[in-house]
Amino acid sequence: MGNNKKMEVFVNLTKGDTVVAIDEKILPGSLVFDSLNPFPGYYHEGPTESKPIYIYLVLARQYPLEEIIRATQNIENEYKINFDAGKGYMNIGSEYLNVIRLRHIPQPDMVAKLQEAYQNQGIQFLMHKKLKGKFEVKVKIVKFLVLEVLGEGIYLNSEDPTFAYVDIPKYMNTETFMKGSMDVKYNWDGHEFDAARASFYNEGKLHEAVRIRSDKMDLDYLTKIRKLFIDKIR
């Protein structure tokens, strides 16, 4: 890995999550969710390892993807920090919310500062809507990635090699994906992984894919996972 072809793509990721509304160290009156279990199919983190931080900032309205990217880049340049921000949508039952999902923020307690920075860039947040407790949600995230081609239909996230994408031959709705993933898990005896539905557009073609999260990423491992998914979704 490292000398393979790389490609820049916009990735769509659809997954379930368990979130909780938080009310400390955020912009007063705003609605913010913390992900309690961002990778439900992956249990490798030990009890002494810190939980990955995934934060959802609820927006006042839908913003074009380019506005979110521009605002994020301006914030990174102004404050000399790097973090990951994806435009997203969240469903809580019949409630539909526009969100920014944050990852890799330098400090867990800087959410309010980032909210203020986004406001300075013209991005406004949903205010004075109270939701308390824990929720099972469906989220869709759109983000820009650089993928490294490891093999046929197999791509590694160049910036975070614990994530990979494997091509599959057809689209799966939520029900089909859940059934297919369960069949794969039942027939898998290798190192554990988390899976989510994904797609990306490259060279004039929309690729349907499965996003894989694991700390064991090599061509043989991902080839076996891809083959099993293809077998189980026919």
N, C-alpha and C positions, 0 to 999 in steps of 0.2 A: 504494500500500500504506500501511496505517496507519489508514485510516478505514473499513475493512471490518468486517463482523460477525466477532466472535470467539466461540469456544466452548471450554469446558473438557471434556476427554475423557481417558479412560484408553486408552492405546495399547499394543497387543501387537506386538512386533517380533521377527521370526525371521530369523536370518542365520547364515552361516558366519563363522568367525574363525580366525586363527592366533595361538596364545598360547604363552607360555613361562613356566614356573614361576620365581619369583624368591625369593631367600632373604636379601636384604639390606634393611635399613630397614623390616622388617615385624615383627609380633608374633612372638617366638620360638616355633617349633613350628607356626605357622599355615601354611595353604596359600593362596598368592596368585599370580595370573596377570597378566602384562602382555600386552596385545594388540600384536602386531607389525604387523598390517595391518588396521585396523578398517574401511577402505573399499577393498576390492580392485578395485572397478571405477572408481576415481577416482584420477587420477595428477597432479592439477594442482599439488600442493605441490612447490615447487622444492627443490633440494638444500640450500639455506640455511635453509629453513623448518623449524621444530621439528615433530616428529611429535606428533599428538594423543595425549594420555594417556588410555588406557582401562584401568582396573584392575578385576580381578574378585577379590572377597574371598569365599572359600568358607565357607559357614555350617555350623554343627553340625547343623542341621535346617531344615525348611521353616517360615518364619514368615509369618503373615498380612500382606498388603500394608499394611494400616493400621498395623501395628507398625513396619514398616520406615519408612514415611512419618513416623510420630510421632517415632521415634528420630532420623531425619535432621533434622527441623525443630527438635527440642530441641538437637541438636548445633550447628546453625547459629545458633540464638539464644544459646546459652551462650558459644560461641567467636567470635561476630560474624564468621562466614565464610559464603560461599555456594558450594555445589557441587551437582553433579547425582548422584543416586543412584537406580538402578532395581533393583527386585527381579527376579531372573532364575533361569534354569535352564541348566545346561551339560551337554552330552553329550560325553564323550570315549570313543568306542567304545561299550562297554556300561556305562561308568561314568556315573552320573547324580549331578550335584552341584547343590546350592542355592547361589546366589551373590547378592552385591550388586555391581552394576557401578557404578564411580565414574567420573565425568567432571568436568572443570573444577575439580579440586582446586587450592587456591591454590599449593601447592608440591609437586613430585614426591616429596620425601623425607618427607612428613607422613602416609604410609600407616599407619605404626604408631600415630601419635597418634589417627588416626581410628578405627582398630580398638579402641584402648583406650576411646575415647569411646562407640563402639557397645556395648562390653561394659558400660560404666556405665549404658547404657540397657536392659540386659537381653538384648542380642543376642549370642549366643555363636558362636564360630568353630570349624570343624573343626580339630582339633589332631593333630599327630604322624602325619599321612599324607604320605608323601613321593612326589612325582611330579617327575621331572627331565626336562628337555629341552623340545622344541618339539612342539606338538600341533595338529592340525586338529580344530576343535570346531564343534558346532552350539549356538547360544545362543538363548534366548527371553527377552526383557526386557519387563516390564510397568511402565509409568510414567505419571505424570500430566502432561499437556501442555495448553497454551493454543494453539489453532490459529486462524489468521486465514483467513477464507474469501476467496480471490482470485477464484474463478469457479466454474462448475459442476464439482463433483467435484475441486476443487483447493484445497489448504489449506497454509498456510505456518506453520511453527513460530514463534510470536511472540517467543520468547526467543532463538532461534538461527536466523536467516533463511538459513543454509546448508542447512537441512533443510526438506523439503516432503513432503506426502502427496497422492497422486492416487488417486481412487476408481476401482475396476475392478468389473466386473459379477459376478464369481464368485470363489469361493475357489480358490486354487492350492496343491497340495501341493508338497513340495520339488522333485520331479522336473519337474512342470509348470512351476513358477516358473523353474527353471534353464534349461529349454528355451525358455520364452517370453522370458526376459531375453537369452539368446544371440541369438535371432531379432531382438529389438529392437536390440541392439548392432550386428549385421550390417547393419541397414537404417537406422542412425542416422549422420548426418554432421554433427551439431551439436556443441555444447560437451559435453565428457565429464561423466559423472555415475556415482555408485554407486547401486545399487538393492537393496532388501531387502523381504521380505514383511512386511506389516503388516495390522492391523485396529484399528478403534476403534468404540466404542458411543456413539451420539448420538441423542437424541430417539426412543428406543424401537427403534432399528434398528442392527444390527451392519453396519458398513461394511468391506468388503474393500478393501485399498489396497496401493499400492507406496510405500515410503519412498524419496525421492530425496535424494541429497546432492550439492550442487554449489555453486560460488560464483557461478553465473549463475541467479538465480531471478526470473523475471518470468512474467506470465500466458501470453504467447505461447509461451515456451520450455516451460513445464510442460504447456500444452495439447497441444503436439505430442508430447511424451513420453507423455502419457496416451493420446492417440489411437493411437499406435503399439503400446502395450501392449495396449489393447483389441482392436486388429486381430489381434495375434499370439497371443492366448490364446483365441480363439473355438473 
